[in-house]
Amino acid sequence: MKLERFRVMDYRSINESGQIDVSRVTAILGRNESGKSNLLRALYSLNPPGGPKALNRIKDFPRHRKLSDCKDDTWMLQTTWSLSENERAALNNIYTRIQDSTTISVWRRYDEKRFVGFNNLENLSFDKSSVNTSFRKVTASIQAVADPIDASKKAILLQAAEAFSEAAAKTDDGAVWAQTAKPQLQAIRKALAVAGVSLSDDQDKSLVSLEEQQEVFSADAEQATAARAWILEHLPTFIYVDEYPDFEGHQDIASYTQRKAQNQLKEADLNFQKLCKVAGLDPAQLQQLGGQGDHETRNQLVNRAGAVVTAAIRKLWKDRTLKVRFNLDSQHLDTLISDPNSAYDVEVNLDDRSRGFKWFFSFYVTFAADTQGGSAANAILLLDEPGLYLHARSQGDLLSHFEKDFTNQIVYTTHSPFMVPTNHLETIRTVSIGEETGTTVTNDPTGDARTLFPLQAALGYDLAQSLFVGPRNLVVEGVTDYWYLSAASTYLAEKGETSLGDHITLTPAGGAQKIPYMVALLTSEKLNVVALLDHEKEALATKQELVRNKLLDDRNVVFVSEAFEEIAPHEADIEDLLEPALFEALVKESYSKELSSVELKLNQNVPRIAIRYDLAFKEAGIPFHKTRPARLFLKRMGETPETLMIGETAKRFSKLFEAVRGRFKE
């Protein structure tokens, strides 16, 4: 069965959650204290390992409501499930009317009871009026045949007829009627036999019709009961994981087996049992072998167990290649973790590993143990803030692992941008909380700024990755550099002249001072990187920093000044690739309003044209932003590029692109 949607009512912070659609992997997004965990706990209560238990009304019923409003029959959860073809076939063998039903509903109340409802069942009509007409006919027939018989027998028969008349249908539910009508129909047959009278064939037809209808509805009710039992038996188990369980890296086997024999196991002992189940270890056997002095067999068993767990961990944990080894020392079993690929291959006890690794280790063990080795398809994972202690990159690996390596349905909560499935936005549900409404859920991403921030951050990161990161990255200082270079490259490519080409991605760093950080980020991903710098004092220092810190080779740094065929200027920005008259025209048009009554005084001794205008604007008392002429350049390049790429401008861009392409080839 596949969970399609669920709805939570009157549970903790939830008054009415609304219908929550469920996918194969569903992300529930919301800020802290919005009720995300309550949604998972409510769903978990439907079918946890060991079966459902009654809820704690004092703890679980909304605190702002009177406790007297909560009864055993107060509804708390409604779920809708779709049936596979095989499940429908199996149910149809039990309940013939289910053949047209593709979904079922399962409800639970505050007591431990669950109820199953069938959707789109084939109609089984119950005509209350017709049934009551038959009752009246049978009653009249009994009274007619009672007239000529003995007075004592007549009294008994008329009394039975009166009781039979009272059994007329008082409900529109055929199953309910059949349950009450069955003893009355049996009683009237017995009364006729005792009185020694019989109905004529015509009179008996109405009684037979009632008996047949009663049998149909009774049989249907029995089939429905059997089908409901089958569904509850095959309902997927919910596995809930929040904080990582207490897995002790140093275990006293003798003490554990003693507590188990005395039925006094602690929570840590139960978790140790799960670890042994996954690893294939039997603590009692290890203790027995130790008592017999058979240390070789003990060591072989724990060696095999370590290899089993290591194989699984390496498949799941992609942050580093780790090795799990179990070490026996007399009555103690230690879980040791090492990193074979590190410079120092040191074994560290599980107790001393990072919180991130311990969460992942416990998640794997809990899932594998509770689903009989991790292969059970009939389990649904409910994960509360999974990977909270993992590095951002490892969170992304965990999300990918959910999507690729599991067949189970997974519902998880998060407020981390790196756990947001940006490639499957349709699977995101957002949670909000209000003073009057309580916790509510929407199937479309809506909510306040805090609720949506992880989604916005994830989309921004994803957009940056897709637009500004590629196998070959030309890192530039800022967005204006990106505008000039991308527009010029597109134009030159259309003209069949030297451009950057499609294989080079322009990556703006967000400022000159951020170039080393952007380069470090990209090179850590083993991507090809060339940095394009302005030609001035600070840019020269940036190059030295990149080379000194071994982020880039000296040849992987290109200066704007390399675009000039004539003698290279001592200083140059991207804007200096344009003809001075062109840049002047862009400035005047983009600042036409501010310059309508102002005459700029340009200092021709200032080598860089953007700085030249910045100083002139300051002298005139006008703020200057070089994004304005750059934005206008971008617009004009989309309209009349041939009026801009004139004179030396096109040549300089081509020469610069040729230099950049050459560095990537090197």
C-alpha positions as CSV (number, residue, x, y, z in Angstrom):
1,M,0.0,0.0,0.0
2,K,1.2,3.5,-0.8
3,L,0.4,6.4,1.5
4,E,-1.3,9.1,-0.6
5,R,-2.3,11.8,1.9
6,F,-2.9,12.2,5.6
7,R,-4.7,14.7,7.9
8,V,-4.1,15.3,11.6
9,M,-6.7,16.7,14.0
10,D,-6.8,17.7,17.7
11,Y,-3.2,16.7,18.4
12,R,-0.8,18.9,20.4
13,S,-0.2,22.1,18.4
14,I,-2.5,20.8,15.6
15,N,-6.2,21.7,15.5
16,E,-6.7,20.8,11.8
17,S,-3.6,20.3,9.6
18,G,-5.4,20.1,6.3
19,Q,-4.8,17.3,3.8
20,I,-1.1,16.6,3.3
21,D,-0.2,15.0,0.0
22,V,2.6,12.4,0.2
23,S,5.1,11.5,-2.5
24,R,7.8,8.8,-2.5
25,V,10.0,11.3,-0.7
26,T,8.2,14.2,0.9
27,A,9.9,17.2,2.6
28,I,8.0,19.0,5.3
29,L,9.5,22.5,5.5
30,G,9.0,24.9,8.4
31,R,10.7,27.0,11.0
32,N,11.5,25.8,14.6
33,E,8.5,25.2,16.9
34,S,6.0,25.2,14.0
35,G,4.7,21.7,14.7
36,K,6.7,19.7,12.1
37,S,7.6,17.0,14.7
38,N,4.0,16.7,15.8
39,L,2.9,15.8,12.3
40,L,5.4,12.9,12.2
41,R,4.5,11.7,15.7
42,A,0.8,11.7,14.8
43,L,1.4,9.7,11.7
44,Y,3.8,7.3,13.5
45,S,1.0,6.5,16.0
46,L,-1.0,4.8,13.3
47,N,1.2,1.7,13.0
48,P,4.4,1.8,15.0
49,P,6.5,-1.3,15.5
50,G,4.6,-3.4,18.1
51,G,1.2,-1.9,17.1
52,P,-0.7,1.2,18.1
53,K,-1.2,2.3,21.7
54,A,-3.8,4.7,23.3
55,L,-2.7,8.3,23.3
56,N,-2.1,10.3,26.4
57,R,-4.9,12.8,26.5
58,I,-3.3,15.0,29.1
59,K,-0.1,15.3,27.0
60,D,-1.4,15.0,23.4
61,F,-4.7,16.8,23.4
62,P,-4.3,20.6,22.5
63,R,-3.5,22.5,25.7
64,H,-5.9,25.4,24.9
65,R,-8.9,23.0,24.9
66,K,-10.8,21.6,27.8
67,L,-9.7,18.1,28.6
68,S,-13.3,17.0,28.8
69,D,-13.6,17.7,25.1
70,C,-11.3,14.7,24.4
71,K,-12.9,11.2,24.5
72,D,-11.7,7.8,23.6
73,D,-13.5,8.1,20.3
74,T,-12.1,11.6,19.4
75,W,-10.6,11.3,15.9
76,M,-6.9,12.2,15.6
77,L,-5.7,11.0,12.2
78,Q,-7.1,10.1,8.8
79,T,-5.0,8.6,6.1
80,T,-5.6,7.6,2.5
81,W,-3.8,4.7,0.8
82,S,-3.7,3.5,-2.8
83,L,-3.8,-0.2,-3.6
84,S,-1.6,-2.0,-6.1
85,E,-3.0,-4.5,-8.5
86,N,-1.8,-7.4,-6.4
87,E,-3.3,-5.9,-3.3
88,R,-6.6,-5.3,-5.0
89,A,-6.6,-8.9,-6.3
90,A,-5.9,-10.3,-2.8
91,L,-8.6,-8.2,-1.2
92,N,-11.1,-9.1,-4.0
93,N,-10.7,-12.7,-3.0
94,I,-11.8,-11.7,0.5
95,Y,-14.3,-9.0,-0.3
96,T,-16.0,-9.2,-3.7
97,R,-17.4,-5.7,-3.6
98,I,-13.9,-4.1,-3.4
99,Q,-13.1,-4.8,-7.1
100,D,-13.8,-1.2,-8.2
101,S,-12.0,0.4,-5.2
102,T,-8.5,1.7,-5.7
103,T,-8.0,3.5,-2.4
104,I,-8.9,2.9,1.2
105,S,-8.9,5.1,4.3
106,V,-7.5,4.3,7.7
107,W,-8.5,6.4,10.7
108,R,-7.3,6.3,14.3
109,R,-8.8,7.7,17.5
110,Y,-7.4,8.7,20.9
111,D,-7.9,5.1,22.1
112,E,-5.8,2.4,20.2
113,K,-8.6,1.6,17.8
114,R,-8.2,2.0,14.0
115,F,-11.0,2.0,11.5
116,V,-10.8,1.1,7.7
117,G,-13.1,2.7,5.1
118,F,-13.4,1.6,1.5
119,N,-13.6,4.2,-1.2
120,N,-15.6,3.7,-4.5
121,L,-17.1,0.4,-3.5
122,E,-19.5,-1.3,-5.8
123,N,-23.0,-0.2,-4.7
124,L,-25.0,-2.6,-2.5
125,S,-28.4,-1.0,-2.4
126,F,-30.7,-1.2,0.7
127,D,-34.3,-0.1,0.1
128,K,-35.6,0.7,3.5
129,S,-39.1,1.3,2.3
130,S,-39.3,-2.0,0.4
131,V,-37.9,-3.9,3.5
132,N,-40.6,-2.3,5.8
133,T,-43.3,-3.2,3.3
134,S,-42.2,-6.8,3.4
135,F,-42.2,-6.7,7.2
136,R,-45.8,-5.5,7.1
137,K,-46.9,-8.2,4.7
138,V,-45.3,-10.9,6.8
139,T,-46.9,-9.5,10.0
140,A,-50.3,-9.4,8.3
141,S,-49.9,-13.0,7.0
142,I,-49.0,-14.3,10.5
143,Q,-52.0,-12.6,12.0
144,A,-54.2,-14.2,9.2
145,V,-52.9,-17.8,9.8
146,A,-53.2,-17.3,13.6
147,D,-57.0,-16.8,13.6
148,P,-58.1,-20.5,13.4
149,I,-55.5,-22.0,15.8
150,D,-55.7,-22.8,19.5
151,A,-55.9,-19.6,21.7
152,S,-52.6,-20.3,23.7
153,K,-50.7,-20.9,20.5
154,K,-52.4,-18.0,18.8
155,A,-51.2,-15.7,21.7
156,I,-47.6,-16.9,21.3
157,L,-47.7,-16.4,17.5
158,L,-49.3,-12.9,17.7
159,Q,-46.7,-11.9,20.3
160,A,-44.0,-13.1,17.9
161,A,-45.6,-11.1,15.1
162,E,-45.7,-8.0,17.2
163,A,-42.0,-8.4,18.0
164,F,-41.3,-9.0,14.4
165,S,-43.1,-5.8,13.4
166,E,-40.9,-3.9,15.9
167,A,-37.9,-5.2,14.0
168,A,-38.7,-3.2,10.9
169,A,-35.8,-1.2,9.5
170,K,-35.0,1.9,11.5
171,T,-31.7,2.6,9.8
172,D,-30.5,3.3,6.3
173,D,-27.5,1.0,6.8
174,G,-28.2,-2.5,5.4
175,A,-25.4,-4.0,7.5
176,V,-26.8,-2.6,10.7
177,W,-30.3,-3.7,9.8
178,A,-29.1,-7.2,9.0
179,Q,-27.5,-7.6,12.4
180,T,-30.8,-6.8,14.2
181,A,-33.1,-8.5,11.8
182,K,-31.4,-11.9,11.8
183,P,-32.6,-13.0,15.3
184,Q,-36.1,-11.7,14.6
185,L,-36.3,-13.7,11.3
186,Q,-35.1,-16.8,13.1
187,A,-37.7,-16.2,15.9
188,I,-40.6,-15.9,13.6
189,R,-39.7,-19.2,11.8
190,K,-39.5,-20.9,15.2
191,A,-42.8,-19.4,16.3
192,L,-44.6,-20.7,13.2
193,A,-43.1,-24.2,13.8
194,V,-44.2,-24.2,17.5
195,A,-47.7,-23.1,16.5
196,G,-47.8,-25.8,13.9
197,V,-48.9,-23.5,11.1
198,S,-47.3,-22.5,7.8
199,L,-47.6,-19.6,5.4
200,S,-48.8,-20.1,1.9
201,D,-46.4,-19.8,-0.9
202,D,-47.4,-16.3,-1.7
203,Q,-47.3,-15.3,2.0
204,D,-43.9,-16.9,2.4
205,K,-42.3,-15.0,-0.5
206,S,-42.0,-11.8,1.6
207,L,-40.4,-13.7,4.5
208,V,-38.0,-15.5,2.2
209,S,-37.1,-12.1,0.5
210,L,-36.3,-10.6,3.9
211,E,-34.1,-13.7,4.8
212,E,-32.2,-13.5,1.5
213,Q,-31.5,-9.7,2.0
214,Q,-30.4,-10.3,5.5
215,E,-28.0,-13.0,4.4
216,V,-26.6,-10.8,1.6
217,F,-25.9,-7.9,4.0
218,S,-24.6,-10.2,6.7
219,A,-22.2,-11.9,4.3
220,D,-21.1,-8.5,3.0
221,A,-20.5,-7.3,6.6
222,E,-18.4,-10.5,7.3
223,Q,-16.4,-10.0,4.2
224,A,-15.8,-6.3,5.0
225,T,-14.6,-7.3,8.5
226,A,-12.2,-9.8,7.0
227,A,-10.9,-7.3,4.5
228,R,-10.4,-4.6,7.2
229,A,-8.4,-7.1,9.2
230,W,-6.3,-7.9,6.1
231,I,-5.6,-4.2,5.5
232,L,-4.5,-3.6,9.1
233,E,-2.3,-6.6,9.0
234,H,-0.6,-5.4,5.8
235,L,-0.5,-1.7,6.7
236,P,3.1,-0.5,6.3
237,T,5.1,-0.1,9.6
238,F,6.2,3.5,10.4
239,I,9.8,3.9,11.5
240,Y,10.4,7.2,13.3
241,V,13.9,8.6,13.8
242,D,14.6,11.9,15.5
243,E,17.7,12.4,17.8
244,Y,20.2,9.6,17.2
245,P,19.7,6.8,19.7
246,D,22.2,6.1,22.5
247,F,24.6,3.6,20.9
248,E,27.4,2.9,23.3
249,G,30.8,2.2,21.7
250,H,31.9,0.2,24.8
251,Q,29.6,-2.6,25.8
252,D,29.9,-5.0,28.8
253,I,28.5,-8.2,27.3
254,A,28.2,-10.0,30.7
255,S,26.2,-7.2,32.2
256,Y,24.0,-7.0,29.2
257,T,23.2,-10.7,29.1
258,Q,22.5,-10.6,32.9
259,R,20.1,-7.6,32.5
260,K,18.4,-9.4,29.6
261,A,17.9,-12.5,31.6
262,Q,16.3,-10.4,34.4
263,N,14.2,-8.5,31.9
264,Q,15.8,-5.2,33.0
265,L,17.2,-3.9,29.7
266,K,17.9,-0.2,29.4
267,E,17.3,1.9,26.3
268,A,21.0,1.6,25.4
269,D,20.7,-2.2,25.7
270,L,17.8,-2.2,23.2
271,N,19.9,-0.2,20.8
272,F,22.8,-2.6,21.3
273,Q,20.3,-5.4,20.4
274,K,19.6,-3.6,17.1
275,L,23.3,-3.3,16.3
276,C,23.8,-7.0,17.0
277,K,20.8,-7.8,14.8
278,V,22.3,-5.8,11.9
279,A,25.8,-7.1,12.4
280,G,24.7,-10.8,12.9
281,L,26.1,-11.0,16.4
282,D,24.7,-13.1,19.3
283,P,26.1,-11.7,22.6
284,A,25.1,-14.9,24.5
285,Q,27.1,-16.9,22.0
286,L,30.1,-14.7,22.3
287,Q,30.0,-15.0,26.1
288,Q,29.7,-18.8,25.9
289,L,32.6,-19.1,23.5
290,G,34.7,-16.9,25.8
291,G,33.9,-19.2,28.7
292,Q,35.0,-22.2,26.6
293,G,38.2,-20.4,25.7
294,D,37.4,-20.5,22.0
295,H,38.8,-17.0,21.2
296,E,39.5,-17.8,17.6
297,T,35.8,-18.4,16.8
298,R,34.8,-15.3,18.7
299,N,37.3,-13.2,16.8
300,Q,36.1,-14.6,13.5
301,L,32.5,-13.8,14.3
302,V,33.2,-10.2,15.3
303,N,35.5,-9.8,12.3
304,R,32.7,-10.9,9.9
305,A,30.2,-8.6,11.7
306,G,32.6,-5.6,11.2
307,A,32.9,-6.4,7.5
308,V,29.1,-6.5,7.1
309,V,28.5,-3.2,8.8
310,T,31.5,-1.6,7.0
311,A,30.1,-2.6,3.6
312,A,26.8,-1.0,4.3
313,I,28.3,2.2,5.8
314,R,30.6,2.7,2.8
315,K,27.6,2.5,0.5
316,L,25.7,5.1,2.5
317,W,28.3,7.4,4.0
318,K,30.1,9.2,1.2
319,D,31.8,11.9,3.3
320,R,34.8,9.7,3.8
321,T,35.7,6.0,3.3
322,L,35.4,4.6,6.8
323,K,35.9,1.1,8.4
324,V,33.9,-0.4,11.2
325,R,35.6,-3.0,13.4
326,F,34.4,-4.8,16.5
327,N,37.0,-5.5,19.1
328,L,36.6,-8.1,21.9
329,D,38.5,-7.7,25.1
330,S,37.4,-10.3,27.6
331,Q,33.7,-9.4,28.4
332,H,33.8,-6.1,26.5
333,L,32.9,-5.3,22.9
334,D,34.1,-2.1,21.4
335,T,32.8,-0.5,18.2
336,L,35.8,1.2,16.5
337,I,35.8,3.5,13.5
338,S,38.9,4.2,11.3
339,D,39.6,6.2,8.2
340,P,42.0,4.0,6.0
341,N,42.6,6.7,3.5
342,S,43.7,9.4,5.9
343,A,47.3,10.3,6.6
344,Y,46.9,8.8,10.1
345,D,44.8,5.6,10.1
346,V,43.8,5.7,13.7
347,E,40.8,3.8,15.2
348,V,38.4,5.8,17.3
349,N,35.7,4.5,19.5
350,L,32.2,5.3,18.3
351,D,31.6,7.2,21.5
352,D,34.3,9.7,20.4
353,R,33.1,10.2,16.8
354,S,31.4,13.4,15.6
355,R,27.7,13.9,16.2
356,G,27.2,13.9,12.5
357,F,28.7,10.4,12.0
358,K,26.9,9.1,15.1
359,W,23.6,10.3,13.7
360,F,24.2,8.6,10.4
361,F,25.4,5.4,12.1
362,S,22.4,5.2,14.4
363,F,20.0,6.0,11.5
364,Y,21.4,3.1,9.5
365,V,21.3,0.7,12.3
366,T,17.8,1.7,13.4
367,F,16.4,1.5,9.9
368,A,18.1,-1.8,9.1
369,A,17.0,-3.4,12.4
370,D,13.4,-2.2,12.4
371,T,12.9,-3.3,8.7
372,Q,14.5,-6.7,9.0
373,G,17.8,-5.7,7.3
374,G,16.7,-2.7,5.4
375,S,15.1,-4.6,2.6
376,A,11.4,-4.5,3.8
377,A,9.4,-2.5,1.3
378,N,6.5,-2.4,3.7
379,A,7.9,0.3,5.9
380,I,7.6,4.1,5.8
381,L,10.4,6.2,7.2
382,L,9.5,9.3,9.3
383,L,12.7,11.3,9.8
384,D,12.7,14.4,12.0
385,E,15.4,16.8,11.0
386,P,17.7,14.2,9.3
387,G,21.3,15.0,9.0
388,L,21.1,18.0,11.4
389,Y,24.7,17.4,12.5
390,L,26.0,16.6,9.0
391,H,28.2,18.9,6.9
392,A,26.2,20.7,4.1
393,R,27.8,18.5,1.4
394,S,26.9,15.4,3.4
395,Q,23.3,16.6,3.8
396,G,23.1,16.8,0.0
397,D,24.5,13.2,-0.2
398,L,21.9,12.1,2.3
399,L,19.1,13.6,0.3
400,S,20.4,12.0,-2.9
401,H,20.7,8.7,-0.9
402,F,17.0,9.0,0.0
403,E,16.0,9.4,-3.7
404,K,18.3,6.8,-5.3
405,D,19.0,4.0,-2.7
406,F,15.6,3.6,-1.0
407,T,12.3,2.2,-2.3
408,N,10.5,3.0,0.9
409,Q,8.4,6.1,1.2
410,I,10.1,8.8,3.3
411,V,8.5,11.7,5.0
412,Y,11.1,14.1,6.6
413,T,11.1,17.5,8.2
414,T,13.8,20.1,7.8
415,H,14.8,23.7,7.9
416,S,18.1,23.2,6.1
417,P,18.5,24.6,2.6
418,F,20.7,21.6,1.7
419,M,17.9,19.2,2.5
420,V,15.5,20.9,0.2
421,P,14.8,18.9,-3.0
422,T,15.1,21.7,-5.6
423,N,14.8,19.1,-8.4
424,H,11.4,18.0,-7.0
425,L,9.7,21.1,-5.7
426,E,6.4,19.4,-6.0
427,T,7.3,17.2,-3.1
428,I,7.7,20.1,-0.6
429,R,5.1,20.8,2.0
430,T,5.3,24.0,4.1
431,V,4.2,24.2,7.8
432,S,3.0,27.4,9.5
433,I,1.6,28.0,13.0
434,G,-0.8,30.6,14.1
435,E,-2.2,31.5,17.5
436,E,-5.8,30.6,16.6
437,T,-5.3,28.1,13.7
438,G,-2.4,26.1,15.3
439,T,-0.2,24.1,13.0
440,T,-1.4,24.0,9.3
441,V,0.2,22.5,6.2
442,T,0.0,23.6,2.6
443,N,0.9,21.4,-0.4
444,D,2.2,24.4,-2.3
445,P,5.2,26.4,-0.9
446,T,3.6,29.2,1.0
447,G,4.2,30.9,4.3
448,D,6.1,33.8,6.0
449,A,9.7,34.8,5.3
450,R,11.1,32.5,8.0
451,T,9.2,29.5,6.8
452,L,10.2,30.0,3.2
453,F,13.8,31.1,3.8
454,P,15.4,27.6,3.4
455,L,13.5,27.1,0.1
456,Q,14.7,30.5,-1.1
457,A,18.3,29.8,0.0
458,A,18.2,26.4,-1.7
459,L,16.8,27.8,-4.9
460,G,19.4,30.6,-4.9
461,Y,22.2,28.1,-4.4
462,D,20.8,25.9,-7.1
463,L,20.5,28.8,-9.5
464,A,24.0,29.9,-8.8
465,Q,25.3,26.4,-9.4
466,S,23.4,26.0,-12.7
467,L,24.2,29.5,-14.1
468,F,27.6,30.3,-12.8
469,V,29.4,27.0,-12.2
470,G,30.6,24.6,-14.9
471,P,33.5,22.3,-15.7
472,R,35.5,25.4,-16.9
473,N,35.0,28.6,-14.9
474,L,36.2,32.1,-15.6
475,V,36.0,33.9,-12.3
476,V,35.4,37.6,-12.7
477,E,35.2,40.3,-10.0
478,G,31.5,41.4,-10.2
479,V,28.2,41.4,-12.0
480,T,29.1,44.3,-14.3
481,D,32.1,42.3,-15.6
482,Y,29.7,39.4,-16.2
483,W,27.3,41.7,-18.2
484,Y,30.0,43.1,-20.4
485,L,31.8,39.9,-21.1
486,S,28.7,37.7,-21.7
487,A,27.1,40.2,-24.0
488,A,30.3,40.7,-26.0
489,S,30.9,36.9,-26.2
490,T,27.4,36.2,-27.5
491,Y,27.7,38.9,-30.2
492,L,31.2,37.8,-31.4
493,A,30.0,34.1,-31.5
494,E,27.1,35.1,-33.7
495,K,29.6,36.9,-36.0
496,G,31.8,33.8,-36.2
497,E,34.7,35.6,-34.3
498,T,36.6,34.6,-31.2
499,S,34.3,34.4,-28.2
500,L,34.4,32.5,-24.9
501,G,32.4,29.7,-26.3
502,D,29.8,27.5,-24.6
503,H,32.3,25.5,-22.7
504,I,33.4,28.3,-20.5
505,T,31.1,29.5,-17.6
506,L,31.4,33.1,-16.3
507,T,31.4,33.1,-12.5
508,P,31.1,36.4,-10.7
509,A,32.7,36.4,-7.3
510,G,30.7,39.3,-5.9
511,G,33.7,41.6,-5.5
512,A,37.5,41.6,-6.0
513,Q,38.1,40.7,-2.3
514,K,36.0,37.5,-2.7
515,I,37.8,36.1,-5.7
516,P,40.2,34.0,-3.6
517,Y,37.2,32.4,-1.8
518,M,35.4,31.7,-5.0
519,V,38.5,30.2,-6.6
520,A,39.1,28.0,-3.5
521,L,35.5,26.8,-3.6
522,L,35.6,25.9,-7.3
523,T,39.1,24.3,-7.2
524,S,38.0,22.2,-4.2
525,E,35.4,20.6,-6.5
526,K,38.3,19.8,-8.9
527,L,36.9,22.2,-11.6
528,N,39.1,24.1,-14.1
529,V,39.4,27.7,-13.1
530,V,40.9,30.8,-14.6
531,A,40.6,34.2,-12.9
532,L,40.2,37.4,-14.8
533,L,41.5,40.5,-12.8
534,D,41.5,44.2,-13.5
535,H,45.0,45.5,-13.9
536,E,45.8,47.6,-10.9
537,K,47.6,47.4,-7.6
538,E,45.1,45.4,-5.6
539,A,44.5,43.0,-8.4
540,L,48.3,42.3,-8.5
541,A,48.2,41.5,-4.8
542,T,45.2,39.2,-5.4
543,K,47.2,37.3,-8.0
544,Q,50.1,36.9,-5.6
545,E,47.7,35.6,-2.9
546,L,46.2,33.1,-5.3
547,V,49.6,31.8,-6.4
548,R,51.2,31.9,-2.9
549,N,48.3,29.8,-1.5
550,K,48.5,27.4,-4.4
551,L,44.9,28.1,-5.4
552,L,45.9,28.8,-9.0
553,D,49.0,28.5,-11.1
554,D,50.5,31.7,-12.3
555,R,49.3,31.0,-15.9
556,N,45.7,30.7,-14.7
557,V,45.4,34.4,-13.9
558,V,44.5,36.8,-16.8
559,F,44.6,40.6,-16.6
560,V,42.3,42.8,-18.5
561,S,45.3,44.6,-19.9
562,E,46.1,41.5,-22.1
563,A,43.2,42.6,-24.3
564,F,45.2,45.6,-25.7
565,E,47.2,45.0,-28.9
566,E,48.9,48.4,-28.5
567,I,51.1,49.0,-25.5
568,A,49.2,47.7,-22.4
569,P,48.1,50.4,-20.0
570,H,49.5,50.5,-16.5
571,E,46.0,50.1,-15.1
572,A,42.7,48.9,-16.8
573,D,39.2,47.7,-15.9
574,I,36.7,45.9,-18.0
575,E,35.2,49.3,-18.9
576,D,38.5,50.3,-20.5
577,L,37.8,47.7,-23.3
578,L,35.2,50.1,-24.6
579,E,36.0,53.1,-26.8
580,P,36.1,56.1,-24.5
581,A,33.5,57.9,-26.6
582,L,31.2,54.8,-26.2
583,F,31.5,54.7,-22.5
584,E,30.9,58.5,-22.3
585,A,27.7,58.1,-24.3
586,L,26.5,55.3,-22.0
587,V,27.2,57.4,-18.9
588,K,25.4,60.4,-20.2
589,E,22.3,58.5,-21.3
590,S,22.0,56.5,-18.2
591,Y,22.5,59.6,-16.0
592,S,20.6,62.0,-18.3
593,K,18.3,63.4,-15.6
594,E,21.1,64.0,-13.1
595,L,23.5,65.6,-15.7
596,S,20.9,67.8,-17.4
597,S,22.3,70.9,-15.7
598,V,25.7,69.6,-14.8
599,E,29.0,69.7,-16.7
600,L,31.4,67.0,-15.6
601,K,35.1,67.8,-15.2
602,L,37.1,64.7,-16.2
603,N,40.7,64.3,-15.1
604,Q,42.4,62.7,-18.1
605,N,45.4,61.8,-16.0
606,V,43.4,59.1,-14.2
607,P,44.2,55.9,-16.2
608,R,40.9,54.0,-15.6
609,I,37.8,55.4,-17.2
610,A,35.4,54.2,-14.6
611,I,37.5,55.8,-11.8
612,R,37.7,58.9,-13.9
613,Y,34.0,59.3,-14.0
614,D,33.5,58.3,-10.4
615,L,35.8,61.2,-9.3
616,A,34.0,63.6,-11.6
617,F,30.6,62.6,-10.3
618,K,31.9,63.1,-6.7
619,E,33.1,66.5,-7.5
620,A,29.7,67.3,-8.9
621,G,28.0,65.9,-5.8
622,I,26.3,63.0,-7.7
623,P,26.6,59.4,-6.6
624,F,28.0,57.2,-9.4
625,H,27.2,53.6,-9.9
626,K,29.0,51.8,-12.8
627,T,26.1,49.4,-12.9
628,R,24.0,52.0,-14.7
629,P,26.1,52.3,-17.9
630,A,26.7,48.5,-17.8
631,R,23.0,47.8,-17.6
632,L,22.4,50.2,-20.5
633,F,25.2,48.4,-22.5
634,L,23.5,45.1,-21.9
635,K,20.2,46.5,-23.1
636,R,21.7,48.1,-26.3
637,M,23.6,44.8,-27.0
638,G,20.2,43.1,-27.3
639,E,18.9,45.8,-29.6
640,T,21.6,47.3,-31.8
641,P,24.9,45.6,-30.9
642,E,26.6,46.8,-34.1
643,T,26.5,50.4,-32.8
644,L,28.5,49.4,-29.7
645,M,31.0,46.8,-30.9
646,I,32.9,49.3,-33.0
647,G,36.5,50.3,-33.5
648,E,38.9,48.8,-31.0
649,T,36.1,47.5,-28.7
650,A,35.4,44.3,-30.6
651,K,39.1,43.6,-31.2
652,R,39.9,44.0,-27.5
653,F,37.1,41.6,-26.4
654,S,38.2,39.1,-29.0
655,K,41.8,39.3,-27.9
656,L,40.9,38.9,-24.3
657,F,38.7,35.9,-25.1
658,E,41.6,34.4,-27.0
659,A,43.9,34.8,-24.0
660,V,41.3,33.2,-21.7
661,R,40.7,30.2,-24.0
662,G,44.5,29.7,-24.3
663,R,44.9,29.5,-20.6
664,F,42.2,26.8,-20.3
665,K,44.0,24.8,-23.1
666,E,47.2,25.0,-21.2
